[in-house]
Amino acid sequence: MPCNINPNNIDDNYPIAGQDNDSQGFRDNFSNIKSNFTFARSEISDLQNNVILKSALLGSTLDNDLDNTILYRAQLRSNTSSFTDLGPNTGIVTVSFLDSNFQKITATGKIELVLSDFPIRTGICASLRLWISIQNVQSTLVLPNSVVYGLNNITGYNTLTKEITFPSIGDYMFEFLTVDGGTNFWITKIA
């Protein structure tokens, strides 16, 4: 949005001291001041609604939802990802992309994984890392039917049951990638 505020349309030498001044000059100045205030209000509102902020403006909460806006030629330093610990679980466990890109499940039994809320836009690759902490040797991880790529590289994966059996108690890390909004996923064992 271009800046429409024009400080040059206000005659700061008006009125002239010691002489009778035409009231039209007052009206022109007041009109130009009002126009500039109107432009300023519009431009400030536009900034408040659209800029990325380090902290919340007075009377508001911080929300930098970029709504999948493309950022390019950015240099990141010391960046982080949010982390969600889903705690001890057994049964159906939903892992929502909206919660964070790095999540942990402490498996106390058989886990049936549900992957949800991945961005639905073409041309986007969304990834989520999942840390599975196995506390019981009978714990297994059943993958959703949408996980279709990379399965042949997963040790302990059973193609009939879509289930991963873990060789021992311990920690395992997987990454899930999708380029079609969660219709199909690629799985990679990281650790």
JODA-V189586 format. One record per pair of residues at least 12 apart in sequence whose C-alpha atoms are under 6 Angstrom apart, sorted by the first residue. I is the first residue (numbers start at 1). GAP is how many residues later the second one is. D is the distance in Angstrom with one decimal. If there is no record, write none. Layout:
i | gap | d
I | GAP | D
I | GAP | D
This chain:
i | gap | d
4 | 35 | 6.0
5 | 31 | 5.0
5 | 34 | 5.9
10 | 19 | 5.3
52 | 12 | 5.7
82 | 18 | 5.1
83 | 17 | 5.6
83 | 19 | 4.9
83 | 20 | 5.5
84 | 19 | 4.7
85 | 18 | 5.7
85 | 19 | 4.8
86 | 18 | 5.8
86 | 19 | 5.3
87 | 18 | 5.7
87 | 19 | 5.5
88 | 18 | 4.5
88 | 19 | 5.9
89 | 17 | 6.0
89 | 18 | 5.3
89 | 19 | 5.8
90 | 18 | 5.7
90 | 19 | 5.0
90 | 20 | 5.6
90 | 21 | 5.2
91 | 19 | 5.9
91 | 20 | 4.8
91 | 21 | 5.6
92 | 19 | 5.9
92 | 20 | 4.6
93 | 20 | 5.3
94 | 20 | 4.5
95 | 20 | 5.1
96 | 20 | 4.8
96 | 21 | 5.5
97 | 20 | 5.3
97 | 21 | 5.4
101 | 27 | 4.6
102 | 26 | 5.9
102 | 27 | 4.7
102 | 28 | 5.9
103 | 27 | 5.0
104 | 26 | 5.7
104 | 27 | 4.5
104 | 28 | 5.9
105 | 27 | 5.1
106 | 26 | 6.0
106 | 27 | 4.6
107 | 26 | 5.9
107 | 27 | 5.1
108 | 27 | 5.6
108 | 28 | 5.9
109 | 30 | 4.2
110 | 29 | 4.8
110 | 30 | 4.7
111 | 30 | 4.8
112 | 30 | 4.7
113 | 29 | 5.9
113 | 30 | 5.5
118 | 63 | 5.4
118 | 64 | 5.7
119 | 62 | 5.2
120 | 61 | 4.0
124 | 55 | 5.6
125 | 53 | 5.7
125 | 54 | 4.5
126 | 51 | 5.7
126 | 52 | 5.5
127 | 49 | 5.5
127 | 50 | 4.4
128 | 47 | 5.6
128 | 48 | 5.3
129 | 45 | 5.7
129 | 46 | 4.4
130 | 43 | 5.7
130 | 44 | 5.2
131 | 41 | 5.8
131 | 42 | 4.5
132 | 39 | 5.8
132 | 40 | 5.1
133 | 37 | 5.8
133 | 38 | 4.4
134 | 35 | 5.1
134 | 36 | 5.2
135 | 34 | 5.6
137 | 31 | 5.9
137 | 32 | 5.8
140 | 24 | 5.6
140 | 25 | 4.9
141 | 22 | 5.5
141 | 23 | 5.1
142 | 20 | 5.6
142 | 21 | 4.2
143 | 19 | 5.6
146 | 37 | 5.9
146 | 38 | 4.7
146 | 39 | 5.8
147 | 37 | 5.8
147 | 38 | 4.5
147 | 39 | 6.0
148 | 37 | 5.9
149 | 37 | 4.4
150 | 36 | 5.6
150 | 37 | 5.2
172 | 19 | 5.4
173 | 17 | 5.2
173 | 18 | 4.9
174 | 14 | 5.6
174 | 15 | 4.5
174 | 16 | 5.3
175 | 12 | 5.7
175 | 13 | 5.2
